[in-house]
Amino acid sequence: MKIDVHHHFYPPAFREALDAAGGDPSGWYIPPWTLDLDREINEIMNVSTTILSVTAPGPVIAKVPSAAAKLARECNRYAAEIRDASPKEYGFFASVPSLFDTELALEEIRYALDVLNADGVTLFTRYGQGPNYLGHEAFAPIWAELSRRKAVVFIHPTHPQDTALINPAMPQPMFDYPHETGRTAMDLITSGRLRQHPGCKVILSHAGGTLPYLIHRAATMLPCMPPDRNIGLSRDEILETAREFYFDTAISANEVTLAALTTFAKEGHILFGSDFPNAPRDAIVRFTRFVEEEALPHGVTVEGLKENALQLFPRLQ
């Protein structure tokens, strides 16, 4: 059996907010979701426990800060009700409003972790109108609070600043999202945010996006930059920081991607993820079967993926 750490749900309030905003800005469709459909796919995937999360763009689909905070609260309470009814079957990562709205975000983090007992917190790869990735200095108080609490942080990509599609057949989640994950991961590393606040356990979606493929390129060149651009870290220090991330397998279980990920990731830092219901069902089943039936690189096993998750979420043991 597996623990699925990348698994979405659609509280009624979130679906209503998406409809009111004209849909997902990334161009992705809004899939059907019910608890019955959820349990059906979990049985097919041999998943014993699901950690639910609201997908991109999350509560910030409501543009007014107070409305986004209200939406986050409604989503978190809905998730807590599901978890409370079946605590071994479900958990959840809490939603928060924009990290630029510092006090609102901190208030929801505290409520979700202290009152609702969320299993962690979902953050998206950027916030605001520009390329404001998670290393942004305005987000330092958020990271300080999460680190103090030793929180599990699930980072999920959202649409980039430029919402133009490659072509109509290519919504951004299909190809652009992994780049956004790589960009925010590098921003966390090069800004020093992770080293300043080392208490969090941070999960990167989709096998870390482009990070495992490109990290050696960046880590080798960064120490060679001129003084005004040099971050003061050696190649080994950059790689060491990057290897502190955890990674899920959602929509990434294939021989090429997993070869790169298992070569790079620290032992115990790879987790199973499905991306239900946002990925097409047939694709989810195909990727899941690869994890179950293929000899995964570097001795990674299905049982090991579950054990890794149990280390992050000891309440499930």
C-alpha positions as CSV (number, residue, x, y, z in Angstrom):
1,M,0.0,0.0,0.0
2,K,1.0,3.6,-0.6
3,I,0.7,7.0,1.0
4,D,-0.2,9.6,-1.6
5,V,1.3,13.1,-0.8
6,H,0.3,14.8,-4.0
7,H,-3.5,14.4,-4.3
8,H,-6.0,17.2,-4.8
9,F,-9.6,17.9,-3.8
10,Y,-12.2,20.5,-4.7
11,P,-14.1,21.9,-1.7
12,P,-17.3,23.5,-2.9
13,A,-16.1,27.0,-2.1
14,F,-12.9,26.5,-4.2
15,R,-14.9,25.3,-7.2
16,E,-17.3,28.2,-6.9
17,A,-14.3,30.6,-6.8
18,L,-12.8,29.1,-9.9
19,D,-16.1,29.3,-11.7
20,A,-16.5,32.9,-10.7
21,A,-13.0,33.8,-11.9
22,G,-13.6,32.2,-15.3
23,G,-11.5,29.0,-14.6
24,D,-7.9,28.2,-13.9
25,P,-5.5,30.8,-15.4
26,S,-3.1,28.1,-16.5
27,G,-5.6,26.8,-19.1
28,W,-6.3,23.5,-17.3
29,Y,-9.8,22.1,-17.0
30,I,-11.5,21.8,-13.6
31,P,-12.0,18.0,-13.1
32,P,-14.8,16.3,-11.4
33,W,-14.1,15.4,-7.8
34,T,-16.2,13.7,-5.1
35,L,-15.2,11.6,-2.1
36,D,-16.6,8.5,-3.8
37,L,-14.4,9.1,-6.9
38,D,-11.5,9.7,-4.6
39,R,-11.9,6.4,-2.8
40,E,-12.4,4.6,-6.1
41,I,-9.0,5.8,-7.5
42,N,-7.3,5.1,-4.2
43,E,-8.4,1.5,-4.4
44,I,-7.1,1.2,-8.0
45,M,-3.7,2.8,-7.0
46,N,-3.4,0.7,-3.8
47,V,-3.3,3.9,-1.7
48,S,-4.0,3.5,2.0
49,T,-3.7,7.2,3.0
50,T,-4.1,10.4,1.0
51,I,-2.8,13.8,2.0
52,L,-5.3,16.2,0.4
53,S,-4.3,19.6,-1.0
54,V,-6.0,22.4,-2.9
55,T,-4.3,22.8,-6.3
56,A,-3.2,26.0,-8.1
57,P,-4.0,28.8,-8.1
58,G,-5.4,28.1,-4.6
59,P,-7.1,30.7,-2.5
60,V,-5.5,33.6,-4.4
61,I,-8.0,33.0,-7.1
62,A,-10.0,35.4,-4.9
63,K,-8.2,38.6,-5.6
64,V,-9.3,40.6,-2.5
65,P,-7.1,39.5,0.5
66,S,-9.9,39.1,3.0
67,A,-11.8,36.9,0.4
68,A,-8.7,34.8,-0.2
69,A,-8.3,34.3,3.6
70,K,-12.0,33.3,3.9
71,L,-11.6,30.9,1.1
72,A,-8.5,29.3,2.6
73,R,-10.4,28.9,5.9
74,E,-13.3,27.2,4.2
75,C,-11.1,24.8,2.3
76,N,-9.2,23.9,5.5
77,R,-12.3,23.3,7.5
78,Y,-13.7,21.1,4.7
79,A,-10.4,19.1,4.6
80,A,-10.4,18.7,8.4
81,E,-14.0,17.3,8.3
82,I,-12.8,14.6,5.8
83,R,-9.8,13.8,7.9
84,D,-11.7,13.7,11.1
85,A,-14.2,11.2,9.6
86,S,-11.3,8.9,8.4
87,P,-8.0,9.9,10.1
88,K,-6.0,7.0,8.8
89,E,-7.4,7.3,5.3
90,Y,-7.0,11.1,4.9
91,G,-4.8,14.0,5.9
92,F,-4.4,17.4,4.4
93,F,-2.0,20.2,3.7
94,A,-3.5,23.5,4.7
95,S,-4.2,26.3,2.2
96,V,-3.1,29.9,2.9
97,P,-3.8,33.3,1.3
98,S,-1.1,35.2,-0.6
99,L,2.2,35.3,1.3
100,F,2.3,39.0,0.5
101,D,-0.6,39.3,3.0
102,T,1.8,38.3,5.8
103,E,-0.5,38.6,8.8
104,L,-3.4,36.8,7.0
105,A,-1.1,34.0,5.9
106,L,0.4,33.6,9.4
107,E,-3.0,33.6,11.0
108,E,-4.2,30.8,8.7
109,I,-1.0,28.8,9.3
110,R,-1.5,29.0,13.0
111,Y,-5.2,28.2,12.9
112,A,-4.6,25.2,10.5
113,L,-1.7,23.7,12.5
114,D,-2.9,24.5,16.0
115,V,-6.7,24.1,15.7
116,L,-7.3,21.9,12.7
117,N,-4.0,19.8,13.2
118,A,-3.2,19.9,9.5
119,D,-0.4,17.6,8.3
120,G,1.5,20.5,6.7
121,V,1.0,23.6,4.6
122,T,0.7,24.1,0.8
123,L,2.7,26.9,-0.8
124,F,2.6,27.8,-4.5
125,T,5.7,28.5,-6.5
126,R,5.1,32.3,-6.8
127,Y,2.8,35.0,-5.5
128,G,1.6,38.4,-6.7
129,Q,1.8,39.9,-10.2
130,G,5.5,39.4,-10.9
131,P,8.0,36.5,-10.7
132,N,7.9,36.6,-6.9
133,Y,9.2,33.1,-6.1
134,L,9.4,31.7,-2.6
135,G,12.8,33.1,-1.7
136,H,11.4,36.6,-1.9
137,E,12.4,38.7,1.1
138,A,8.7,39.6,1.9
139,F,8.1,35.9,2.6
140,A,10.8,35.5,5.2
141,P,8.4,35.8,8.2
142,I,6.3,32.9,6.7
143,W,9.4,30.8,6.5
144,A,10.5,31.7,10.0
145,E,7.1,30.6,11.4
146,L,7.1,27.4,9.4
147,S,10.7,26.6,10.4
148,R,10.0,27.3,14.0
149,R,7.1,24.7,13.9
150,K,9.2,22.2,11.9
151,A,6.4,22.1,9.4
152,V,6.0,19.9,6.3
153,V,5.7,22.3,3.4
154,F,4.2,21.0,0.1
155,I,5.3,23.3,-2.8
156,H,3.0,23.1,-5.8
157,P,3.6,24.9,-9.1
158,T,1.2,27.6,-10.3
159,H,1.0,29.5,-13.6
160,P,4.0,31.6,-14.4
161,Q,3.8,35.4,-14.8
162,D,3.3,34.9,-18.5
163,T,0.1,32.9,-19.0
164,A,0.5,32.5,-22.8
165,L,0.3,28.9,-23.9
166,I,2.9,27.2,-26.1
167,N,-0.1,26.3,-28.3
168,P,-3.8,25.5,-27.6
169,A,-3.0,21.8,-27.1
170,M,-0.5,22.6,-24.3
171,P,-2.0,24.0,-21.1
172,Q,0.7,25.2,-18.7
173,P,0.6,22.3,-16.2
174,M,1.6,19.9,-18.9
175,F,5.0,21.4,-19.6
176,D,5.5,24.8,-17.9
177,Y,4.8,23.8,-14.3
178,P,8.0,21.8,-13.8
179,H,10.1,24.9,-14.8
180,E,8.2,26.9,-12.2
181,T,9.1,24.4,-9.5
182,G,12.7,24.5,-10.6
183,R,12.7,28.3,-10.5
184,T,11.3,28.6,-7.0
185,A,13.6,25.9,-5.7
186,M,16.6,27.8,-7.0
187,D,15.2,31.0,-5.6
188,L,15.0,29.4,-2.1
189,I,18.6,28.2,-2.4
190,T,20.2,31.3,-3.8
191,S,18.3,33.7,-1.6
192,G,19.6,31.8,1.4
193,R,16.0,31.3,2.7
194,L,16.4,27.6,3.3
195,R,19.7,28.0,5.1
196,Q,18.2,30.8,7.3
197,H,15.2,28.7,8.2
198,P,16.2,25.0,8.1
199,G,13.5,23.6,10.2
200,C,11.0,22.8,7.4
201,K,10.7,19.6,5.5
202,V,9.9,20.8,2.0
203,I,8.3,18.6,-0.7
204,L,8.8,19.6,-4.3
205,S,6.0,18.4,-6.7
206,H,6.6,16.4,-9.8
207,A,10.0,15.0,-9.0
208,G,11.3,18.5,-8.3
209,G,10.5,19.7,-11.8
210,T,13.6,20.7,-13.6
211,L,15.8,21.0,-10.5
212,P,17.4,17.5,-10.6
213,Y,18.2,17.9,-14.3
214,L,19.7,21.5,-14.0
215,I,21.0,21.8,-10.4
216,H,24.6,20.7,-11.3
217,R,24.7,23.3,-14.1
218,A,23.7,26.1,-11.8
219,A,25.8,24.9,-8.9
220,T,28.9,24.8,-11.0
221,M,28.4,28.2,-12.5
222,L,27.2,30.2,-9.5
223,P,30.5,30.3,-7.6
224,C,32.2,31.6,-10.7
225,M,29.9,34.7,-10.9
226,P,31.4,38.2,-10.3
227,P,31.2,39.6,-6.8
228,D,28.1,41.6,-7.3
229,R,26.2,38.4,-8.3
230,N,28.1,35.9,-6.2
231,I,25.9,34.3,-3.5
232,G,28.9,33.1,-1.5
233,L,28.2,29.4,-1.6
234,S,30.4,26.7,-3.0
235,R,29.2,24.2,-5.5
236,D,29.0,21.5,-2.8
237,E,27.1,23.8,-0.5
238,I,24.5,24.5,-3.2
239,L,24.1,20.8,-4.0
240,E,23.9,20.0,-0.3
241,T,21.1,22.5,0.2
242,A,19.2,21.3,-2.9
243,R,19.4,17.7,-1.6
244,E,17.5,18.7,1.6
245,F,14.3,18.8,-0.5
246,Y,11.8,16.0,-0.6
247,F,10.3,15.0,-4.0
248,D,7.1,13.3,-5.0
249,T,6.6,11.1,-8.1
250,A,3.4,12.7,-9.4
251,I,3.2,12.5,-13.2
252,S,6.9,11.7,-13.2
253,A,7.2,7.9,-12.9
254,N,9.2,7.0,-16.0
255,E,12.7,5.6,-16.5
256,V,14.3,8.9,-17.6
257,T,12.9,11.2,-14.9
258,L,13.3,8.7,-12.0
259,A,16.9,7.9,-13.1
260,A,17.8,11.6,-12.6
261,L,15.8,12.0,-9.4
262,T,17.1,8.9,-7.7
263,T,20.6,9.7,-8.7
264,F,20.3,13.2,-7.1
265,A,17.9,12.9,-4.2
266,K,19.0,12.0,-0.7
267,E,18.0,8.6,0.5
268,G,14.6,8.6,2.1
269,H,13.5,11.8,0.4
270,I,11.3,10.4,-2.4
271,L,7.6,10.0,-1.9
272,F,4.7,8.7,-3.9
273,G,2.3,11.1,-5.5
274,S,-0.5,10.7,-8.1
275,D,-1.9,14.2,-8.9
276,F,-5.4,13.0,-8.9
277,P,-7.9,14.3,-10.1
278,N,-6.0,16.9,-12.1
279,A,-4.0,14.5,-14.3
280,P,-6.0,12.3,-16.7
281,R,-7.0,9.1,-15.0
282,D,-5.3,6.9,-17.6
283,A,-2.0,8.8,-17.1
284,I,-2.3,8.4,-13.3
285,V,-2.8,4.6,-13.7
286,R,0.1,4.4,-16.1
287,F,2.5,6.3,-13.9
288,T,1.4,4.3,-10.8
289,R,1.8,1.0,-12.5
290,F,5.4,2.0,-13.4
291,V,6.2,2.6,-9.7
292,E,4.6,-0.8,-8.8
293,E,5.9,-3.0,-11.6
294,E,9.3,-1.7,-12.8
295,A,12.6,-2.1,-11.1
296,L,13.1,1.5,-9.9
297,P,16.6,3.0,-10.0
298,H,19.0,2.9,-7.1
299,G,17.1,0.4,-5.1
300,V,14.0,2.6,-4.6
301,T,10.9,0.5,-3.7
302,V,7.2,1.0,-3.3
303,E,7.6,0.0,0.3
304,G,10.4,2.4,0.7
305,L,8.3,5.3,-0.6
306,K,5.7,4.5,2.1
307,E,8.3,4.3,4.8
308,N,9.6,7.7,3.7
309,A,6.2,9.2,4.1
310,L,5.7,7.6,7.5
311,Q,8.8,9.4,8.7
312,L,7.3,12.7,7.6
313,F,3.9,11.9,9.1
314,P,4.4,9.8,12.2
315,R,0.7,10.0,13.2
316,L,0.1,7.5,10.4
317,Q,2.3,4.8,11.9
